[in-house]
Amino acid sequence: MTIVQAELLGFVELRVGSMEVRVPVRKAPDHSCDSHLAKFAMEGNSYAILVKEKDESAPMLAAVEQACEDAVRQLSKKLLN
């Protein structure tokens, strides 16, 4: 299963340089998040934050925030260079 085939749960808006980028949040296939609750993933020109489950608990929100920070770093390299 590719990133774009995973169930769409919503979006987060991130500032990358002077751009606003909408990053999809998708439910991860069972094997793709390993031990992470959430992680940023890229496949070619597609990207998303993959989460283990739809959950608004404090640990999940912290994991999504961490994934957002990773997304900004990786998207900065891809979009600004």
ABEGO torsion letter per residue (X at the ends): XBAAABBBAEBBBBBBEABBBBBBBBBBBAAAAEABABBBBBBEABBBBBBABBBABAAAAAAAAAAAAAAAAAAAAAAAX
